[in-house]
Amino acid sequence: MRKINLKSVVWKEGKYYVSQCLDVEVSSFGKTKKESLDMLQEALELYFEDMPVPKKSAIKKPVLASVQLQLQHA
């Protein structure tokens, strides 16, 4: 059995907490942060049953940045 560490982010959306894995496109939700992360872990376990475990590349000093778009609607 191989262990991998995956990064995730959690935020509140309405009355639920949403958790999203930053390494693969898997997300989940729950009524609490803990429940949301527990559900994400379960979703990731199911995801990796059928997918190969990705090789992680080292990302040093990541920065959380915002991008602003100006959209023109027709």
N, C-alpha and C positions, 0 to 999 in steps of 0.2 A: 504494500500500500504506500502510495506517495502522497505527501502533504504539500499543498501549495497555499500561499497566502494571496488572497485577492482583495483588492481595495474596493470599498463601496461608499456610497453617500446616502444619507437619510435626510428627508425633509418632511414637513407637515403640509398636507394638501387637504384642505377642508377638515373633516374629522378623522382622517386617517394619516398614518405615516407611510411614506413611500421609500423603499430602499432600492438602490440600483447598483449593480456591479459595474465598476469602471473598466474592468479587464475584458469582459464579454458582455454581450447584450442580453442580460437577464435582469429582471426586476420583480418586485413583489410589494405587498403592502400589509399593514396590520393596524390595530387600534392603538398600539403603543410602539415605541422605538424597538423594544426588545422583540415583540411579536413580529414586527416587520422584518427585522434581521433574521429571526428564526425561520420565517417563511422564505426569505431570500436564500438562506443556507439550504433549505429543502429543495428549492427550485434549482439551485446550482448543482446539487447532487444528482437530480434527475437529468439536468442538461448534460453533465459529464458522463452519464451512463452511455450516451450515444455519440459523444464527441471526444476527440483526443484532447488531452490536457495540453493547453498552449505552453510554449516555451516563453518564459517571461524575460523581457529585456529590462535592464536596469535603467530607471529614469531618475536622474539626480536633480534635486532641487526643483520640483515642479511648481508652477505658479498657476493659481486659479485666476482666470482672466475673463472679462466680459467683452463681448463683441456687439457693437451697436449697428443695426441695419436701418436704412431709410428706404422703405418700400413705397413705390408709387402704385396706387390702385387705379385701374382704368375706369 
